[in-house]
Amino acid sequence: MEAMAGIQAIKEMMSQKTPVEVIEGDGDNTVISRIENELGVRIKKKLDRNHCVKNVTKHLYDLKNSKAAKISNQVIQHFTKCIKYIFAKNQGDPDGMRENLEALVPHQFGDHTKCVPRFCGYKRRPAQTYLHRSLPYKTSLSDPVLKEKLDKIFEPVIAKATLYSDLGSSQACEHANRAVSLRAPKHLHYGESQSLDFRVKATAACMNEGRKYLPEVDKFDVILRCLLSFVQFPVVSFDHFLQLIFEN
Ligand SMILES: [Zn+2]
């Protein structure tokens, strides 16, 4: 469904001579490969920042649920915050992104050899006792089993450092999905009803025109009704017809 909509959108934009060079989305490559196969164009794909953070966080919660190592919600939330920070601070800097990601796990375990002052308080103030303010008991993590598991989770993340240094955002698209689903909720099956068209178009009008789309629709409706009455009852003079429209 998503792939079909993507291809349709690209087709329409190409027919209007709008250049499309980059698509922003989640980690799914179906759309890109179908666009290449069916339309014969190569388009660069940017990963969506929120999906990337969510993917890593999901692995951390999977680790917690598997009980293979002890990791609390507080530690997971701290890692999530750190990943968001790393992604935000290293856009356009693949080397900085790799450096920061490689230092992330050792830093939480008190090993600052890979850290740099840019992101590590210990390196910035070596004379002071460093406290991990967001970790339990404000001290570094120590479980070797947890470190091994975390290293495994972050290995593929570090390998994609270059990709992560040029992230996009599909928030606008997610917002559009949400806005449509408010007018046409999936569980009510508007798919076979003609009202689906109106519901989707009303969403598009609302997003393009803002809330004023409702009075605009109303104005159009009045003009249409005046026109119909003029055609059905031609006794109304043309001047009266124009007066009716402008009064409304
Ligand atoms: Zn450090």
Boltz pocket constraint, residues with backbone or C-beta under 6 A from the ligand:
constraints:
  - pocket:
      binder: B
      contacts: [[A, 103], [A, 107], [A, 111], [A, 112], [A, 115], [A, 116], [A, 119], [A, 120], [A, 121], [A, 122], [A, 123]]
      max_distance: 6.0
